[in-house]
Amino acid sequence: MTTILPLGLLDKAISSRVWILMKDDREFEGTLRGFDDFFNMVLENVIELDNGKKNKLEQILLNGTQICLIIPGGEIS
Amino acid sequence: MNQLPKESIIKLQSHINKEIVIQFQGGRQVKGILLSFDIQLNLVMDEVRELPSQRILGLVICRGALINSFAIDGMVEIENPYI
């Protein structure tokens, strides 16, 4: 049975929605367009949750150094 | 100076399919089943719940760069020994 590696799972999530939890209390949910070795990510149609405030962003480059958890197919809940 | 072997000192293979609790920089804590890992300590975990809220996250990728520690076989809260 093949095990899937973290970067492999992230690759599979390209073009679908991902939910990202940052190191601090912020969350992002968007369509994953791509990523690099440092987990910097390009997301589209993004909802940012910051201290309870929601912001909509069309396209962002999210800095990988602050990314803590990535949930493929997830939604802000 | 002897070259140290390029092998990780952390042997995660034995914890695959077991439940672990991960603490991250910034204070986040999650509990879940370890499915896989890579050389940078990025993890794939399943049935993940965030602690202490018990919020269900499901199948998750954890960034190794932000992991502070992991606990296997659970943790028990004790009285603060430093007071």
Backbone of each chain as nested JSON, in Angstrom:
{
  "chains": [
    {"id": "A", "residues": [
      {"number": 1, "name": "MET", "atoms": {"N": [0.85, -1.197, 0.0], "CA": [0.0, 0.0, 0.0], "C": [0.88, 1.238, 0.0]}},
      {"number": 2, "name": "THR", "atoms": {"N": [0.7, 2.082, -0.985], "CA": [1.581, 3.26, -1.087], "C": [1.14, 4.323, -0.087]}},
      {"number": 3, "name": "THR", "atoms": {"N": [2.143, 4.877, 0.618], "CA": [1.81, 5.98, 1.521], "C": [1.974, 7.266, 0.749]}},
      {"number": 4, "name": "ILE", "atoms": {"N": [1.136, 8.256, 1.084], "CA": [1.238, 9.51, 0.375], "C": [2.054, 10.504, 1.19]}},
      {"number": 5, "name": "LEU", "atoms": {"N": [3.001, 11.16, 0.532], "CA": [3.837, 12.138, 1.211], "C": [3.11, 13.475, 1.318]}},
      {"number": 6, "name": "PRO", "atoms": {"N": [3.494, 14.296, 2.297], "CA": [2.841, 15.595, 2.473], "C": [2.803, 16.448, 1.215]}},
      {"number": 7, "name": "LEU", "atoms": {"N": [3.924, 16.547, 0.521], "CA": [3.93, 17.374, -0.682], "C": [3.106, 16.726, -1.788]}},
      {"number": 8, "name": "GLY", "atoms": {"N": [3.037, 15.413, -1.781], "CA": [2.214, 14.691, -2.75], "C": [0.742, 14.993, -2.537]}},
      {"number": 9, "name": "LEU", "atoms": {"N": [0.339, 15.008, -1.284], "CA": [-1.063, 15.307, -0.969], "C": [-1.399, 16.74, -1.369]}},
      {"number": 10, "name": "LEU", "atoms": {"N": [-0.453, 17.634, -1.162], "CA": [-0.674, 19.03, -1.527], "C": [-0.786, 19.171, -3.04]}},
      {"number": 11, "name": "ASP", "atoms": {"N": [0.007, 18.41, -3.75], "CA": [-0.029, 18.436, -5.21], "C": [-1.393, 17.975, -5.716]}},
      {"number": 12, "name": "LYS", "atoms": {"N": [-1.94, 16.976, -5.048], "CA": [-3.257, 16.465, -5.441], "C": [-4.345, 17.498, -5.205]}},
      {"number": 13, "name": "ALA", "atoms": {"N": [-4.079, 18.402, -4.261], "CA": [-5.087, 19.399, -3.902], "C": [-5.095, 20.594, -4.841]}},
      {"number": 14, "name": "ILE", "atoms": {"N": [-4.176, 20.636, -5.774], "CA": [-4.147, 21.78, -6.704], "C": [-5.453, 21.817, -7.478]}},
      {"number": 15, "name": "SER", "atoms": {"N": [-5.976, 23.027, -7.656], "CA": [-7.254, 23.278, -8.331], "C": [-8.457, 22.988, -7.457]}},
      {"number": 16, "name": "SER", "atoms": {"N": [-8.25, 22.592, -6.201], "CA": [-9.415, 22.443, -5.339], "C": [-9.295, 23.398, -4.156]}},
      {"number": 17, "name": "ARG", "atoms": {"N": [-10.349, 23.446, -3.337], "CA": [-10.356, 24.355, -2.203], "C": [-9.447, 23.804, -1.103]}},
      {"number": 18, "name": "VAL", "atoms": {"N": [-8.711, 24.708, -0.468], "CA": [-7.923, 24.302, 0.695], "C": [-8.2, 25.286, 1.819]}},
      {"number": 19, "name": "TRP", "atoms": {"N": [-8.042, 24.809, 3.039], "CA": [-8.257, 25.619, 4.23], "C": [-6.918, 25.65, 4.946]}},
      {"number": 20, "name": "ILE", "atoms": {"N": [-6.441, 26.865, 5.219], "CA": [-5.093, 26.999, 5.767], "C": [-5.162, 27.664, 7.128]}},
      {"number": 21, "name": "LEU", "atoms": {"N": [-4.534, 27.058, 8.119], "CA": [-4.451, 27.654, 9.45], "C": [-3.047, 28.174, 9.626]}},
      {"number": 22, "name": "MET", "atoms": {"N": [-2.926, 29.459, 9.992], "CA": [-1.608, 30.051, 10.165], "C": [-1.117, 29.822, 11.585]}},
      {"number": 23, "name": "LYS", "atoms": {"N": [0.1, 30.197, 11.815], "CA": [0.736, 30.072, 13.12], "C": [-0.024, 30.885, 14.16]}},
      {"number": 24, "name": "ASP", "atoms": {"N": [-0.497, 32.058, 13.769], "CA": [-1.314, 32.866, 14.691], "C": [-2.786, 32.547, 14.443]}},
      {"number": 25, "name": "ASP", "atoms": {"N": [-3.672, 33.442, 14.853], "CA": [-5.092, 33.107, 14.763], "C": [-5.775, 33.411, 13.441]}},
      {"number": 26, "name": "ARG", "atoms": {"N": [-5.048, 33.34, 12.348], "CA": [-5.671, 33.651, 11.071], "C": [-5.926, 32.404, 10.245]}},
      {"number": 27, "name": "GLU", "atoms": {"N": [-6.965, 32.457, 9.412], "CA": [-7.252, 31.311, 8.545], "C": [-7.54, 31.816, 7.144]}},
      {"number": 28, "name": "PHE", "atoms": {"N": [-7.21, 30.996, 6.165], "CA": [-7.49, 31.345, 4.784], "C": [-8.164, 30.164, 4.116]}},
      {"number": 29, "name": "GLU", "atoms": {"N": [-9.119, 30.451, 3.242], "CA": [-9.698, 29.361, 2.474], "C": [-9.711, 29.83, 1.034]}},
      {"number": 30, "name": "GLY", "atoms": {"N": [-9.187, 29.009, 0.127], "CA": [-9.149, 29.44, -1.269], "C": [-8.865, 28.28, -2.19]}},
      {"number": 31, "name": "THR", "atoms": {"N": [-8.861, 28.584, -3.483], "CA": [-8.55, 27.562, -4.481], "C": [-7.049, 27.561, -4.688]}},
      {"number": 32, "name": "LEU", "atoms": {"N": [-6.431, 26.417, -4.493], "CA": [-4.977, 26.309, -4.601], "C": [-4.555, 26.265, -6.069]}},
      {"number": 33, "name": "ARG", "atoms": {"N": [-3.791, 27.266, -6.459], "CA": [-3.301, 27.285, -7.836], "C": [-1.914, 26.665, -7.945]}},
      {"number": 34, "name": "GLY", "atoms": {"N": [-1.12, 26.815, -6.874], "CA": [0.228, 26.239, -6.919], "C": [0.98, 26.511, -5.631]}},
      {"number": 35, "name": "PHE", "atoms": {"N": [2.137, 25.852, -5.485], "CA": [2.953, 26.038, -4.287], "C": [4.397, 25.718, -4.647]}},
      {"number": 36, "name": "ASP", "atoms": {"N": [5.311, 26.057, -3.713], "CA": [6.717, 25.72, -3.953], "C": [7.271, 24.922, -2.771]}},
      {"number": 37, "name": "ASP", "atoms": {"N": [8.569, 24.655, -2.812], "CA": [9.22, 23.84, -1.77], "C": [9.113, 24.451, -0.385]}},
      {"number": 38, "name": "PHE", "atoms": {"N": [8.929, 25.748, -0.311], "CA": [8.853, 26.427, 0.982], "C": [7.407, 26.602, 1.42]}},
      {"number": 39, "name": "PHE", "atoms": {"N": [6.475, 25.958, 0.687], "CA": [5.049, 26.046, 1.011], "C": [4.469, 27.435, 0.789]}},
      {"number": 40, "name": "ASN", "atoms": {"N": [5.158, 28.311, 0.056], "CA": [4.511, 29.549, -0.37], "C": [3.403, 29.106, -1.313]}},
      {"number": 41, "name": "MET", "atoms": {"N": [2.237, 29.746, -1.246], "CA": [1.118, 29.27, -2.067], "C": [0.429, 30.386, -2.816]}},
      {"number": 42, "name": "VAL", "atoms": {"N": [-0.061, 30.054, -3.995], "CA": [-0.904, 30.986, -4.729], "C": [-2.329, 30.502, -4.568]}},
      {"number": 43, "name": "LEU", "atoms": {"N": [-3.186, 31.379, -4.033], "CA": [-4.582, 31.013, -3.817], "C": [-5.486, 31.999, -4.536]}},
      {"number": 44, "name": "GLU", "atoms": {"N": [-6.647, 31.517, -4.991], "CA": [-7.618, 32.383, -5.671], "C": [-8.955, 32.335, -4.971]}},
      {"number": 45, "name": "ASN", "atoms": {"N": [-9.758, 33.399, -5.156], "CA": [-11.092, 33.469, -4.542], "C": [-11.028, 33.152, -3.064]}},
      {"number": 46, "name": "VAL", "atoms": {"N": [-10.211, 33.948, -2.401], "CA": [-9.84, 33.645, -1.022], "C": [-10.755, 34.323, -0.02]}},
      {"number": 47, "name": "ILE", "atoms": {"N": [-11.072, 33.608, 1.062], "CA": [-11.723, 34.212, 2.218], "C": [-10.697, 34.21, 3.337]}},
      {"number": 48, "name": "GLU", "atoms": {"N": [-10.417, 35.38, 3.897], "CA": [-9.468, 35.48, 5.009], "C": [-10.265, 35.687, 6.283]}},
      {"number": 49, "name": "LEU", "atoms": {"N": [-9.962, 34.922, 7.311], "CA": [-10.629, 35.079, 8.598], "C": [-9.594, 35.615, 9.577]}},
      {"number": 50, "name": "ASP", "atoms": {"N": [-9.79, 36.863, 10.009], "CA": [-8.799, 37.509, 10.852], "C": [-9.502, 38.119, 12.042]}},
      {"number": 51, "name": "ASN", "atoms": {"N": [-9.347, 37.514, 13.248], "CA": [-10.032, 38.007, 14.452], "C": [-11.532, 38.097, 14.245]}},
      {"number": 52, "name": "GLY", "atoms": {"N": [-12.097, 37.131, 13.58], "CA": [-13.541, 37.15, 13.379], "C": [-13.987, 37.975, 12.189]}},
      {"number": 53, "name": "LYS", "atoms": {"N": [-13.06, 38.738, 11.592], "CA": [-13.45, 39.535, 10.428], "C": [-13.139, 38.775, 9.152]}},
      {"number": 54, "name": "LYS", "atoms": {"N": [-14.106, 38.742, 8.231], "CA": [-13.856, 38.049, 6.966], "C": [-13.533, 39.063, 5.876]}},
      {"number": 55, "name": "ASN", "atoms": {"N": [-12.501, 38.745, 5.112], "CA": [-12.154, 39.59, 3.961], "C": [-12.15, 38.72, 2.731]}},
      {"number": 56, "name": "LYS", "atoms": {"N": [-12.531, 39.319, 1.595], "CA": [-12.453, 38.548, 0.355], "C": [-11.303, 39.076, -0.476]}},
      {"number": 57, "name": "LEU", "atoms": {"N": [-10.503, 38.143, -1.0], "CA": [-9.351, 38.522, -1.802], "C": [-9.387, 37.704, -3.08]}},
      {"number": 58, "name": "GLU", "atoms": {"N": [-9.053, 38.379, -4.199], "CA": [-9.174, 37.644, -5.457], "C": [-8.056, 36.654, -5.678]}},
      {"number": 59, "name": "GLN", "atoms": {"N": [-6.818, 37.154, -5.501], "CA": [-5.679, 36.265, -5.728], "C": [-4.567, 36.666, -4.793]}},
      {"number": 60, "name": "ILE", "atoms": {"N": [-3.981, 35.719, -4.077], "CA": [-2.909, 36.059, -3.148], "C": [-1.745, 35.098, -3.257]}},
      {"number": 61, "name": "LEU", "atoms": {"N": [-0.576, 35.627, -2.826], "CA": [0.595, 34.785, -2.631], "C": [0.737, 34.689, -1.122]}},
      {"number": 62, "name": "LEU", "atoms": {"N": [0.553, 33.5, -0.574], "CA": [0.582, 33.322, 0.869], "C": [1.969, 32.848, 1.299]}},
      {"number": 63, "name": "ASN", "atoms": {"N": [2.555, 33.547, 2.261], "CA": [3.912, 33.257, 2.701], "C": [3.992, 31.952, 3.489]}},
      {"number": 64, "name": "GLY", "atoms": {"N": [4.771, 31.006, 2.992], "CA": [4.871, 29.681, 3.587], "C": [5.437, 29.621, 4.99]}},
      {"number": 65, "name": "THR", "atoms": {"N": [6.216, 30.636, 5.385], "CA": [6.862, 30.552, 6.7], "C": [5.857, 30.558, 7.85]}},
      {"number": 66, "name": "GLN", "atoms": {"N": [4.676, 31.119, 7.633], "CA": [3.684, 31.236, 8.703], "C": [2.599, 30.165, 8.649]}},
      {"number": 67, "name": "ILE", "atoms": {"N": [2.665, 29.321, 7.623], "CA": [1.611, 28.32, 7.452], "C": [1.833, 27.143, 8.387]}},
      {"number": 68, "name": "CYS", "atoms": {"N": [0.801, 26.819, 9.161], "CA": [0.894, 25.769, 10.165], "C": [0.218, 24.483, 9.686]}},
      {"number": 69, "name": "LEU", "atoms": {"N": [-1.057, 24.601, 9.275], "CA": [-1.824, 23.42, 8.885], "C": [-2.533, 23.671, 7.564]}},
      {"number": 70, "name": "ILE", "atoms": {"N": [-2.576, 22.632, 6.733], "CA": [-3.273, 22.751, 5.449], "C": [-4.302, 21.636, 5.383]}},
      {"number": 71, "name": "ILE", "atoms": {"N": [-5.571, 22.005, 5.129], "CA": [-6.612, 20.993, 5.053], "C": [-7.184, 20.982, 3.636]}},
      {"number": 72, "name": "PRO", "atoms": {"N": [-6.823, 19.959, 2.855], "CA": [-7.313, 19.91, 1.475], "C": [-8.817, 19.661, 1.476]}},
      {"number": 73, "name": "GLY", "atoms": {"N": [-9.517, 20.383, 0.627], "CA": [-10.959, 20.202, 0.53], "C": [-11.704, 20.733, 1.732]}},
      {"number": 74, "name": "GLY", "atoms": {"N": [-11.015, 21.521, 2.571], "CA": [-11.646, 21.975, 3.797], "C": [-12.285, 23.34, 3.651]}},
      {"number": 75, "name": "GLU", "atoms": {"N": [-13.121, 23.688, 4.651], "CA": [-13.767, 24.992, 4.653], "C": [-13.609, 25.6, 6.022]}},
      {"number": 76, "name": "ILE", "atoms": {"N": [-13.561, 26.909, 6.068], "CA": [-13.498, 27.612, 7.348], "C": [-14.759, 27.245, 8.129]}},
      {"number": 77, "name": "SER", "atoms": {"N": [-14.582, 26.781, 9.366], "CA": [-15.762, 26.392, 10.144], "C": [-15.723, 27.02, 11.514]}}
    ]},
    {"id": "B", "residues": [
      {"number": 1, "name": "MET", "atoms": {"N": [37.12, 15.876, 11.13], "CA": [35.787, 15.795, 11.724], "C": [34.998, 14.715, 10.99]}},
      {"number": 2, "name": "ASN", "atoms": {"N": [34.447, 13.758, 11.711], "CA": [33.676, 12.709, 11.043], "C": [32.368, 13.254, 10.489]}},
      {"number": 3, "name": "GLN", "atoms": {"N": [32.03, 12.834, 9.287], "CA": [30.755, 13.215, 8.69], "C": [29.655, 12.425, 9.373]}},
      {"number": 4, "name": "LEU", "atoms": {"N": [28.657, 13.121, 9.922], "CA": [27.532, 12.4, 10.528], "C": [26.627, 11.896, 9.417]}},
      {"number": 5, "name": "PRO", "atoms": {"N": [26.04, 10.717, 9.575], "CA": [25.164, 10.196, 8.515], "C": [23.942, 11.102, 8.349]}},
      {"number": 6, "name": "LYS", "atoms": {"N": [23.469, 11.202, 7.111], "CA": [22.355, 12.102, 6.848], "C": [21.018, 11.458, 7.181]}},
      {"number": 7, "name": "GLU", "atoms": {"N": [20.95, 10.908, 8.381], "CA": [19.701, 10.257, 8.75], "C": [19.073, 11.037, 9.884]}},
      {"number": 8, "name": "SER", "atoms": {"N": [17.782, 11.117, 9.88], "CA": [17.114, 11.867, 10.921], "C": [17.279, 11.156, 12.262]}},
      {"number": 9, "name": "ILE", "atoms": {"N": [17.44, 11.94, 13.333], "CA": [17.551, 11.302, 14.642], "C": [16.176, 10.957, 15.181]}},
      {"number": 10, "name": "ILE", "atoms": {"N": [15.154, 11.449, 14.512], "CA": [13.801, 11.163, 14.971], "C": [13.26, 9.984, 14.173]}},
      {"number": 11, "name": "LYS", "atoms": {"N": [12.924, 8.916, 14.866], "CA": [12.44, 7.724, 14.17], "C": [10.913, 7.718, 14.161]}},
      {"number": 12, "name": "LEU", "atoms": {"N": [10.332, 8.344, 13.129], "CA": [8.881, 8.447, 13.075], "C": [8.191, 7.209, 12.533]}},
      {"number": 13, "name": "GLN", "atoms": {"N": [8.935, 6.364, 11.855], "CA": [8.332, 5.195, 11.202], "C": [7.55, 4.338, 12.196]}},
      {"number": 14, "name": "SER", "atoms": {"N": [8.069, 4.241, 13.423], "CA": [7.399, 3.402, 14.416], "C": [6.106, 4.022, 14.929]}},
      {"number": 15, "name": "HIS", "atoms": {"N": [5.867, 5.311, 14.631], "CA": [4.641, 5.944, 15.114], "C": [3.574, 6.049, 14.043]}},
      {"number": 16, "name": "ILE", "atoms": {"N": [3.844, 5.509, 12.868], "CA": [2.847, 5.539, 11.788], "C": [1.606, 4.789, 12.232]}},
      {"number": 17, "name": "ASN", "atoms": {"N": [0.434, 5.365, 11.894], "CA": [-0.869, 4.793, 12.259], "C": [-1.169, 4.831, 13.75]}},
      {"number": 18, "name": "LYS", "atoms": {"N": [-0.369, 5.585, 14.468], "CA": [-0.665, 5.756, 15.893], "C": [-1.138, 7.188, 16.115]}},
      {"number": 19, "name": "GLU", "atoms": {"N": [-1.844, 7.38, 17.221], "CA": [-2.32, 8.72, 17.52], "C": [-1.224, 9.519, 18.2]}},
      {"number": 20, "name": "ILE", "atoms": {"N": [-1.014, 10.748, 17.753], "CA": [-0.015, 11.62, 18.375], "C": [-0.625, 12.99, 18.598]}},
      {"number": 21, "name": "VAL", "atoms": {"N": [-0.001, 13.731, 19.499], "CA": [-0.416, 15.105, 19.771], "C": [0.742, 16.005, 19.38]}},
      {"number": 22, "name": "ILE", "atoms": {"N": [0.47, 16.978, 18.514], "CA": [1.537, 17.85, 18.02], "C": [1.358, 19.245, 18.59]}},
      {"number": 23, "name": "GLN", "atoms": {"N": [2.452, 19.851, 19.028], "CA": [2.391, 21.244, 19.461], "C": [3.155, 22.076, 18.464]}},
      {"number": 24, "name": "PHE", "atoms": {"N": [2.567, 23.214, 18.093], "CA": [3.201, 24.083, 17.107], "C": [3.684, 25.357, 17.75]}},
      {"number": 25, "name": "GLN", "atoms": {"N": [4.587, 26.026, 17.079], "CA": [4.99, 27.373, 17.471], "C": [3.764, 28.242, 17.325]}},
      {"number": 26, "name": "GLY", "atoms": {"N": [3.552, 29.119, 18.294], "CA": [2.38, 29.978, 18.219], "C": [1.252, 29.413, 19.055]}},
      {"number": 27, "name": "GLY", "atoms": {"N": [1.43, 28.19, 19.589], "CA": [0.482, 27.673, 20.568], "C": [-0.554, 26.68, 20.059]}},
      {"number": 28, "name": "ARG", "atoms": {"N": [-0.644, 26.443, 18.758], "CA": [-1.667, 25.497, 18.305], "C": [-1.296, 24.083, 18.742]}},
      {"number": 29, "name": "GLN", "atoms": {"N": [-2.349, 23.279, 19.014], "CA": [-2.134, 21.883, 19.373], "C": [-3.137, 21.054, 18.624]}},
      {"number": 30, "name": "VAL", "atoms": {"N": [-2.707, 19.968, 18.029], "CA": [-3.651, 19.088, 17.36], "C": [-3.366, 17.65, 17.734]}},
      {"number": 31, "name": "LYS", "atoms": {"N": [-4.419, 16.828, 17.619], "CA": [-4.289, 15.409, 17.926], "C": [-4.794, 14.653, 16.713]}},
      {"number": 32, "name": "GLY", "atoms": {"N": [-4.066, 13.627, 16.277], "CA": [-4.535, 12.872, 15.114], "C": [-3.665, 11.659, 14.88]}},
      {"number": 33, "name": "ILE", "atoms": {"N": [-4.001, 10.919, 13.81], "CA": [-3.261, 9.698, 13.499], "C": [-2.225, 9.997, 12.427]}},
      {"number": 34, "name": "LEU", "atoms": {"N": [-0.982, 9.647, 12.703], "CA": [0.102, 9.921, 11.77], "C": [0.038, 8.966, 10.58]}},
      {"number": 35, "name": "LEU", "atoms": {"N": [-0.086, 9.523, 9.365], "CA": [-0.117, 8.678, 8.178], "C": [1.222, 8.636, 7.467]}},
      {"number": 36, "name": "SER", "atoms": {"N": [1.857, 9.818, 7.347], "CA": [3.166, 9.815, 6.69], "C": [3.946, 11.071, 7.054]}},
      {"number": 37, "name": "PHE", "atoms": {"N": [5.217, 11.095, 6.679], "CA": [6.087, 12.217, 7.019], "C": [7.18, 12.308, 5.969]}},
      {"number": 38, "name": "ASP", "atoms": {"N": [7.873, 13.45, 5.947], "CA": [9.013, 13.575, 5.039], "C": [10.24, 14.04, 5.813]}},
      {"number": 39, "name": "ILE", "atoms": {"N": [11.325, 14.263, 5.115], "CA": [12.596, 14.579, 5.77], "C": [12.541, 15.915, 6.519]}},
      {"number": 40, "name": "GLN", "atoms": {"N": [11.668, 16.836, 6.087], "CA": [11.573, 18.125, 6.766], "C": [10.581, 18.077, 7.923]}},
      {"number": 41, "name": "LEU", "atoms": {"N": [10.061, 16.874, 8.215], "CA": [9.106, 16.682, 9.303], "C": [7.71, 17.193, 8.982]}},
      {"number": 42, "name": "ASN", "atoms": {"N": [7.419, 17.496, 7.706], "CA": [6.043, 17.761, 7.338], "C": [5.301, 16.457, 7.52]}},
      {"number": 43, "name": "LEU", "atoms": {"N": [4.061, 16.525, 8.019], "CA": [3.314, 15.304, 8.319], "C": [1.985, 15.283, 7.587]}},
      {"number": 44, "name": "VAL", "atoms": {"N": [1.499, 14.085, 7.292], "CA": [0.104, 13.935, 6.881], "C": [-0.57, 13.212, 8.028]}},
      {"number": 45, "name": "MET", "atoms": {"N": [-1.646, 13.793, 8.539], "CA": [-2.358, 13.176, 9.652], "C": [-3.839, 13.067, 9.337]}},
      {"number": 46, "name": "ASP", "atoms": {"N": [-4.483, 12.081, 9.922], "CA": [-5.909, 11.863, 9.689], "C": [-6.682, 11.971, 10.991]}},
      {"number": 47, "name": "GLU", "atoms": {"N": [-7.994, 12.174, 10.861], "CA": [-8.891, 12.271, 12.038], "C": [-8.38, 13.311, 13.012]}},
      {"number": 48, "name": "VAL", "atoms": {"N": [-7.926, 14.423, 12.464], "CA": [-7.297, 15.431, 13.306], "C": [-8.343, 16.293, 13.998]}},
      {"number": 49, "name": "ARG", "atoms": {"N": [-8.123, 16.511, 15.293], "CA": [-8.939, 17.443, 16.064], "C": [-8.021, 18.494, 16.623]}},
      {"number": 50, "name": "GLU", "atoms": {"N": [-8.504, 19.746, 16.601], "CA": [-7.703, 20.785, 17.203], "C": [-7.975, 20.764, 18.703]}},
      {"number": 51, "name": "LEU", "atoms": {"N": [-6.947, 20.975, 19.502], "CA": [-7.118, 21.037, 20.953], "C": [-6.944, 22.478, 21.385]}},
      {"number": 52, "name": "PRO", "atoms": {"N": [-7.555, 22.958, 22.422], "CA": [-8.492, 22.245, 23.274], "C": [-9.948, 22.282, 22.784]}},
      {"number": 53, "name": "SER", "atoms": {"N": [-10.215, 22.982, 21.689], "CA": [-11.599, 23.169, 21.244], "C": [-12.265, 21.919, 20.692]}},
      {"number": 54, "name": "GLN", "atoms": {"N": [-11.479, 20.87, 20.354], "CA": [-12.019, 19.642, 19.74], "C": [-12.637, 19.898, 18.371]}},
      {"number": 55, "name": "ARG", "atoms": {"N": [-12.23, 20.982, 17.73], "CA": [-12.723, 21.26, 16.385], "C": [-12.18, 20.196, 15.429]}},
      {"number": 56, "name": "ILE", "atoms": {"N": [-13.076, 19.613, 14.616], "CA": [-12.643, 18.534, 13.737], "C": [-12.033, 19.112, 12.462]}},
      {"number": 57, "name": "LEU", "atoms": {"N": [-10.806, 18.704, 12.146], "CA": [-10.146, 19.193, 10.946], "C": [-10.076, 18.115, 9.861]}},
      {"number": 58, "name": "GLY", "atoms": {"N": [-9.988, 16.835, 10.249], "CA": [-9.989, 15.763, 9.246], "C": [-8.599, 15.413, 8.76]}},
      {"number": 59, "name": "LEU", "atoms": {"N": [-8.441, 15.286, 7.437], "CA": [-7.146, 14.93, 6.846], "C": [-6.334, 16.201, 6.665]}},
      {"number": 60, "name": "VAL", "atoms": {"N": [-5.142, 16.223, 7.25], "CA": [-4.414, 17.479, 7.359], "C": [-2.931, 17.322, 7.015]}},
      {"number": 61, "name": "ILE", "atoms": {"N": [-2.336, 18.372, 6.46], "CA": [-0.883, 18.412, 6.282], "C": [-0.34, 19.359, 7.339]}},
      {"number": 62, "name": "CYS", "atoms": {"N": [0.632, 18.895, 8.136], "CA": [1.244, 19.741, 9.165], "C": [2.63, 20.165, 8.713]}},
      {"number": 63, "name": "ARG", "atoms": {"N": [2.947, 21.439, 8.869], "CA": [4.263, 21.938, 8.47], "C": [5.323, 21.575, 9.508]}},
      {"number": 64, "name": "GLY", "atoms": {"N": [6.307, 20.834, 9.077], "CA": [7.366, 20.437, 9.997], "C": [8.12, 21.613, 10.572]}},
      {"number": 65, "name": "ALA", "atoms": {"N": [8.249, 22.667, 9.781], "CA": [9.028, 23.831, 10.201], "C": [8.468, 24.494, 11.448]}},
      {"number": 66, "name": "LEU", "atoms": {"N": [7.156, 24.306, 11.678], "CA": [6.555, 24.969, 12.832], "C": [6.253, 24.027, 13.986]}},
      {"number": 67, "name": "ILE", "atoms": {"N": [6.675, 22.774, 13.872], "CA": [6.392, 21.834, 14.954], "C": [7.373, 22.035, 16.1]}},
      {"number": 68, "name": "ASN", "atoms": {"N": [6.833, 22.151, 17.302], "CA": [7.663, 22.286, 18.498], "C": [7.961, 20.935, 19.107]}},
      {"number": 69, "name": "SER", "atoms": {"N": [6.887, 20.138, 19.259], "CA": [7.091, 18.836, 19.884], "C": [5.958, 17.903, 19.534]}},
      {"number": 70, "name": "PHE", "atoms": {"N": [6.193, 16.591, 19.755], "CA": [5.088, 15.664, 19.681], "C": [5.051, 14.768, 20.886]}},
      {"number": 71, "name": "ALA", "atoms": {"N": [3.848, 14.301, 21.184], "CA": [3.651, 13.4, 22.306], "C": [2.984, 12.149, 21.765]}},
      {"number": 72, "name": "ILE", "atoms": {"N": [3.537, 11.021, 22.167], "CA": [2.9, 9.755, 21.78], "C": [2.409, 9.148, 23.074]}},
      {"number": 73, "name": "ASP", "atoms": {"N": [1.385, 8.315, 23.009], "CA": [0.821, 7.712, 24.215], "C": [0.215, 8.751, 25.131]}},
      {"number": 74, "name": "GLY", "atoms": {"N": [-0.239, 9.816, 24.587], "CA": [-1.0, 10.785, 25.374], "C": [-0.182, 11.578, 26.372]}},
      {"number": 75, "name": "MET", "atoms": {"N": [-0.825, 12.572, 26.914], "CA": [-0.163, 13.418, 27.889], "C": [-1.091, 13.525, 29.093]}},
      {"number": 76, "name": "VAL", "atoms": {"N": [-0.521, 13.749, 30.254], "CA": [-1.324, 13.909, 31.458], "C": [-0.999, 15.268, 32.061]}},
      {"number": 77, "name": "GLU", "atoms": {"N": [-2.039, 16.005, 32.39], "CA": [-1.78, 17.324, 32.96], "C": [-1.366, 17.176, 34.426]}},
      {"number": 78, "name": "ILE", "atoms": {"N": [-0.317, 17.895, 34.822], "CA": [0.138, 17.851, 36.232], "C": [0.105, 19.256, 36.798]}},
      {"number": 79, "name": "GLU", "atoms": {"N": [0.247, 19.329, 38.095], "CA": [0.279, 20.636, 38.751], "C": [1.56, 21.35, 38.389]}},
      {"number": 80, "name": "ASN", "atoms": {"N": [1.511, 22.649, 38.299], "CA": [2.69, 23.41, 37.911], "C": [3.816, 23.227, 38.934]}},
      {"number": 81, "name": "PRO", "atoms": {"N": [4.93, 22.573, 38.552], "CA": [6.004, 22.314, 39.518], "C": [6.891, 23.532, 39.774]}},
      {"number": 82, "name": "TYR", "atoms": {"N": [6.683, 24.604, 39.032], "CA": [7.579, 25.753, 39.135], "C": [7.072, 26.849, 40.046]}},
      {"number": 83, "name": "ILE", "atoms": {"N": [5.879, 26.648, 40.554], "CA": [5.35, 27.712, 41.429], "C": [5.832, 27.462, 42.841]}}
    ]}
  ]
}
